[in-house]
């Protein structure tokens, strides 16, 4: 059709309403077990167009429509980093809407298909052609072709432990269902399954309502899994909901479990909200008014935590797959308070793991924590100390010089974290916002299609990677790209088995044209294409 534009693009491109930023693509190559995505951008006369996917592997190809959401905070005004697609407010591509039929509506500006190829591990190694034909009133108007070479090598299993905090309360709030109603449980399973499909293999378990991103003195919707009765100094526990939550996680192939923080954020000064039945009446027995290490609260934990552990063990979960938190992001001004809380918890979790996001080396140096989760822009001292089993994380604060997944960032900046973590032998990655649909400090609730920055608190996209959609969750393109980053680690690990880690690192740096670190990386899509070409030359 005259004046009908069609452009086939890599998954790392971003198509804005008025422009395309990124590379076109005609062919690619993958290993068995590796996912592959690409995009087709359309622009022309407004209307509905049908499309058909013609390929030997068409049954493994799914199509979504890329949606636009408002990006009101691309990054902080103080940000000096220029590796952003834009620092202007505007509409940004992000949610991936399912298509119930092969039809796409084209309006003003670009409309984009996101195509995902998910091949089984036993697919025959070969080069497959994928043709997408677009029609108007059954008349062909355009088509695109892509060659996908599947190599005779299979990705190893993902070893990296990956958690994005799972906000059970936000699911109930945004879908407007009662907490732990049948509708809520159904949604919980769908959100966890979506997480698992995209490489998240650890889930935050709200044994108590997590004291995360909550204004001092404020509350979030109660999602406490453990039912509690208080009789004098004794507590009686019902773990039925916790057992159901564990069953859902195991069904969705979750391997690791992190128990909610047992003390408040940014310093471990108070207890989280705890609801119990006292004399037949439900009431809050601990909260902001409770000193973290008060004898009453520690007595409560000493009765609760062993029972939590035994509940998981009875479900066949090894203690080493069970992780406890003290407090999120403590700073150097609260080391004393954090240590008191840490020591109190340490005595109760024998045989389990303990992790926290913190970036001050003093905590580790003084033996206050064994497994720190360190911000990527503060990790050098921890790497220099050659800490075994090191984790890393990023959040809103990591907006300069390092990888992140803000909407305004190019997708290569999202994806490079996989190569960086491989080089530094990182064993776990944490991100705080899988589905945080609140304003900053949980002062209110948001519609993520309308508010993408927690009310101006964070750069757009920082607080969630999935969107609510009817009675399920749908992914963002940023979640898809991060899944590719995880698979980069798996592919590099496969190469390591053949040539050794030193040679793999040399290969990465040679193709990058620099020593890749958390703060230095190639700022181009081409790096990944060239890296994969070299990897498959060696493997095949």
N, C-alpha and C positions, 0 to 999 in steps of 0.2 A: 504493500500500500504506500502510495506517495505520502510523504511527510509523517511516516510512522517510524519512530526510532526504536531500535532494539539493541541492547548492549549486554554481552555476557561477561560477568565479572567474578573475581575471586571472592571468597567469604570474608576477606580482610578489607574489601572495599566498603564504603558507606555511601548510600544513595540518598541525598537530601532532596527535598521537593524541587529545588531549582538547580542542582548540580550533582555531579558524580565525582567522588574522590577515591581513587584507587585504580588497580590494574584490571585490564580485561584479561580473559583467560580462554584458551582453546583446548588445552590438554592438561592432565595432571596424573600423578601416580601415587598409589597408596599400598600399604601392606594389608594382609588379611586382618580383620578385627579393627581396622582403623576407619573412623567415620570420615565422610567427605561432604562438604557443602560448597555450593556456589550460588550465584545470583543472576537473574535476568531482569534488567531494567527496561521499562517500556515507557514511551512517551508518544502521544498522538491524539487523534480525535477522541473526545470523551465518549465512553460507552462501555459495555460489557463484552469481553472477548473470551472465547473458549480456547483451551489449549489441550494438547495431547502429548504424552511422553512415549516416545517410540524407542525401545531398547530391549536387548536381551535381558537386561536386569531391571526393567521398568517396575516390577513388583516390589523392588527394594528402594524405590525412589519416592519420596513424599515431598509435597509442595506446600508452602505456607506463603501468606502475603505479609510483607514487611509493613508494619504500621508506623505511624508517626506520633510522637508525644512531645509536649512542650519542654524545652530545655531552658529553664529560667536561671539556673546557676551553672554555667559551663565549668567554672572553677572559681577559686577565691580571687578577689580583686588584687590581692597582694602577690599572686603567683607570677614569677618571673620566667618560668619555663615556657618556651615557645613551641614545644612538641605537642600541639593541640590542633585539631582540624579547624576549630573556631573558638573564639572567646566571646562571641556574640550570642545573645539569646535568640531562640528560634525553634522551629520544629525539627525533631531529630528522629532518624530511623531507630527502632528498638524492638517493640513487641513483634512476635511472629504468630500471626493469626492462622488457625487451621482453616483449610478450605474443604468444605463438604462435597463440593463438585469442582471439576476442572474449569473454573471460570474466574476471571480476574476483571475487576472494574478499573478502568483507567479514567482519571479525572485530570484536573489541572496539575501540571508538573509531572514528575516521575512516579510511576507505580512499579513495585518490585516484587518479583517472586524469589523466595528462598528455597532452594532445592537441597534436600539432604539424602545422601546415599548411605544406607546402612546394610552392608553386605554380611552374610553369615561367614563364619570362620572357614567353612569348607567350600566356599565358592572357588570355582576353577580359576587359576591364574591365567589372565588373558587381558587383552585390550578391548574394552567395551565402548561402543559409541552410544551416546545419549542424545537424542534429537527431540527438541521441544517445538511443536508446531502450533502456531497461533492462528485462529480463524475468526472471521466476522461473518455471521450468517452462513456458516458452513463453507465459506470461501477462505482459502489460505491467504494470509496477508504477510506472514513473516515466520521465520524459524531460526533456531540456534542449534549448533552442534558442539559436542564436547567429547573428547577421547579420554577415557579413564583407564589407565593401566594398573591392574591388580597384580602385585608381585607374589611370588611363591615363598613368602615369609609371613609369619604370624606374630602380631604384637604379644609380648608377655603380659601377664596380669598387672594391673596398676598396683604399685607398692606404696606410693605416696598416700599418706592419710590426709584426707581433705574434708574440712568442715566449713559450711557457711551457716551461720546461726539460724536455726529453724524457730521462727516466732509463732508458736501455736496460737497465741492470743490473737495475733493479727489475722489469721485465717478465719477465726470465728467473727471477728469484727468486720472485716471487709466483705464477707459473704452473708453477714447478718443472720447467723445461725447461733443457737444456744451452745455454750461451751460443753463439749463432750456429749452432745446429742448425737443421734445416729448420723445426721447430716454432717456434723463436724468430724466425726470419725472417718466418714467416707472421704471428706476433703483432705484430712490429715494424710490418709494413705495415698491419695493422688499427688499431693505436694511432695511427700517423701519419695514416691516412685519417680517423679520428675527429677528430683535431686539425684537419685541413684543412677538414673540413665545418663546423667551428665557428669558422673565421676565423683559425686559427693558420697563418701563411704562412712562418714561419722555424723551422727545426729545429736543435737543438743536436746537433752531430756529434761522437761520441766517437772522434776520431782516436786519442787516448790516453784512458785511463780518467779521466773528469772529476774533478778534485780539489775536489769540492763537498760541503759539509756532512759532512765527515769528521773525526773526532777526530784530533788531532795524534798521529802514530805509528800510527794505525789505517788500515784499508784497506776499500774497497768491492769488490764483485765485479768482476773484470777484464772489461772490454768494449772493449778496444783494437782498433780496426778495422785498424790498420796492422801487418802482420807485419814484424818487424825481425830482421836478422842482424848481429851485430857482429864485424868482423874488424879487430882492432887499433884504429886511430882512424877506420876507415871503417865506414859503415853501409849495408847493403843493405835495400831496402824492397820489400814486396809489397803493392800497393794493391787487390788483388782484392776484399776485403771492403768497402773504402771505395767502390769503384766500384759494388758491388751496393747499398750503402746509398744512394748518390746516385740510382741508378736507381729505387729504391723511392720516394724523396722526389719525384722528378720525376713518377712515375706518379700520385702522390697530389696533384699540382699545388702542391707547395711551391716557392716562388720565391726564398727567401733561406736562407743557410746560415751558422750561427755555429759556428766551431771551438771545441772545448773550451778552457778556460783553460790557458795554458801554464805557469802558476805557481800555487802554493797560495793558498787563500782567506785573506782578512783580512790581506793584507800582502805577498804575493809573496816569502815568505822561502825557500821550497823548491821543488823540482821535483815535478811529479806522478809517480805511479807509472808506470814505463816497463818493459815486459817485452820481452826480446830473447833470441834464441838465441845462445849463446856456446859455441864448441867443441862444438856438437851438443847442448847442454843449455839448456833454457829457464830464465831467471833474471831477477830484477829488477835492472836496471842503474842506475836512478835512482829517487829517492823522498824520503821525509822526511829522510834523511841527506845529501841533496844540496843544497848551497847554490844558490839560484836562479840566480845569474849566474856560477857557476863556469865556468871555461874549458871543461871537459869537456861540461857540459850545453849551453852556448851553441854549441859546435861541433856537437853533435848537432842542435840546432834549425836551425842554418845549413844542414845537409844535408837535414833533413826538410821544412821549411816550403816551400822553393821547389818541391819535388816534390808537396806537397799542393796548392799553387796550380795547378800544371800539370795535375794530375789533374782538378780542377774545370773548368778552362778547356777541357780536351779533351772534357769532357762538354757543352760549349756554354754554360757558366755564366760570365757576365761577372764580372770581379774586383770590381766595385762591388756585387755581390750576395753577396760572401764577406766575412764579418766575423770578426775575431780578438779574443780576450780575453787580458788579462794576468792579473788577479786580481780576484776578486769582493769587493766592499765593503771596500776599503782605508780606513783612517781617517787622521786627521791625524798620528798617531804613527808612521806608516810611509811618509811621503811619499818619503823618500830611497830606501828599498828599492824602492818601487813605480816610481820614476823610472828607476832603473838597469835594472829588468826591462823597463819600457816602451821605453826607448831601444834595448835589445838586440833587442826584437821589432820595433820600428818599422823597423829597417834591413832586415828580411827580408820585409816584407809590402807592398812598394811596389805601389800601385794598388789594394790591398784596403782595407777599412774596419776601424777598431778601436773597440770600445765596451767600457765596463765600468760596472757599477752602483756608483756612489759619490755621496756627497752633500755633500762638503766643497768649497766653492767654490775653495779654494786650488789644488786639482789643475788646474782649468781655467785659473785666473788665471795660474798659472805655466807654462802651455803644456805640461803633462804629458799631457793628454788633449784630443783635439779633439771627441769626441762622448761626453759623459757621459750616463749613464742615472741620473736623479736621483729619489730618493724623493719621493713626492707631498707629504709634510709638510715637506720641506726645499727645495722647488723655487723659492721666491720670488726669491732672489738670482740664480738662473740665468735666470728670466723677465725680471727687471729688466735684466739684461745683454743681453737680446734675442739670445740665442744661436741661431744658425741650426741647423735640423735637430735640435732637442732631443728626447730620449727621456725617459720616466719609468717608474717602477716602484713597486710596493708589495709588502710581505711581512708577516711577523708583527709587525714593529715599528710598522707604521702602523695602530694600533688605536684611535687617538683623532682625532676631528675630520675624518677624510678617508674617501674611499671605500675599501671592501675587500669581500671575498667570504667572510668567515667564516660558518659555518653559523648562528650566533646573530644575524647582522645581517639587517635587512629587505632584501628584494631590490632595492628602489629605491636602496639605498646601493651595491649592486653595480653597478646599471645607470647611475648618474649619471656614472661615469667617462668615458663616451663624450662626453657634452655638455661636460664639463670639458676633455677633451683637444682637442675641436674648437675651443673658445674660445681655447685657448692654443697652437694650431697645433703640437701634438705630432706627431712623425712616426713614433715607435716606442714600443711598450709591452712591458715584460718582466715576467713573473712566474716565480718559481723552481720552482713545484710543479705540473706537469702530472700526474705520476704518481710521486711520491716515497713509496714504501712502506717506509720505514725509520724506526727511532727517530731522534731528534735525534742529530746527529754520526755517524749510521750505525753506532750501537753494537749494532744488532740489526735484525731484520726484523719487519714487522707484517702483520696482516690488516686492510685498511682498513675492513672491515665491523664490526670489533670495536674498533679503535684509530683514532681520527680526529684525534688531536692529537700524533702522533709520540712517544707515551709521556709526554705532559705538556709537551713542549717548545714547542709552538705552539698557538694557538687552533684549535679543531676546524675542519677544512676548509682550512686554509692550505696544507697540503703536497700536496694532490692535488685534481684536478677531474674525474677519471674513475675508474671502478672496474673491477677485473678481473671478468670474468663468463664462466664456462666457457672457451671458446677465443677470447675477444674482449674488447674494452673497451666499457663502457657509460658514458654521460654522467651527470653530476650536473645537477640543476636549476640549479645555480650557473653551470655552463658554458653552458647554454642562455640564461640571462639575460645573461651577458657577451656572447654573440653578438648579442643585441638591442642592447647598448651600441655594438658596432661598427657595426651597421646604423643607429643614430642618427647616427653620424658621416657615413655615406654619405648619409643623407637630408638632413642639414643642408648637406652639400657640394652636393647637388643644388639645394637652395634658394638657396645662395650664388651659383650660376651665373645665377640669375634676378634676385636683388635685391642681391647684394654682401654681403661678410662683415660689414661694420659693421652693416647692417640686420638680419642674422641674429642677431648678438650682442645687439642691442637687443631683438629679439623674445624671445630666451631669457630675458634679465634681467627683461623686463616680465612674462612669464608666471610666472617664478619669484618675482617680488615682491622681488628682491634682486639684487645683483651676484654672479653665480655664480663662485666660485673653487674651488680644490682643497679649501679648508677651509670653504667656505660653500655650501650647496646646499639645495634644497627637500626637506623630509623627508616626502614624501607620494607615493603612487602617482599621484595626480591630475595631477601636473605633466606626466607623459609623455603622458597622454591629451589634455590641453589643448594641449600643444606640437604633437602630431601633428595635431590638428584645425586649428590655425592654419596649419601648414605646408601641409596639403592644400588649404585654402582659397586660399592664394596660388598654389600650383602648378597647381591644377585649375580 
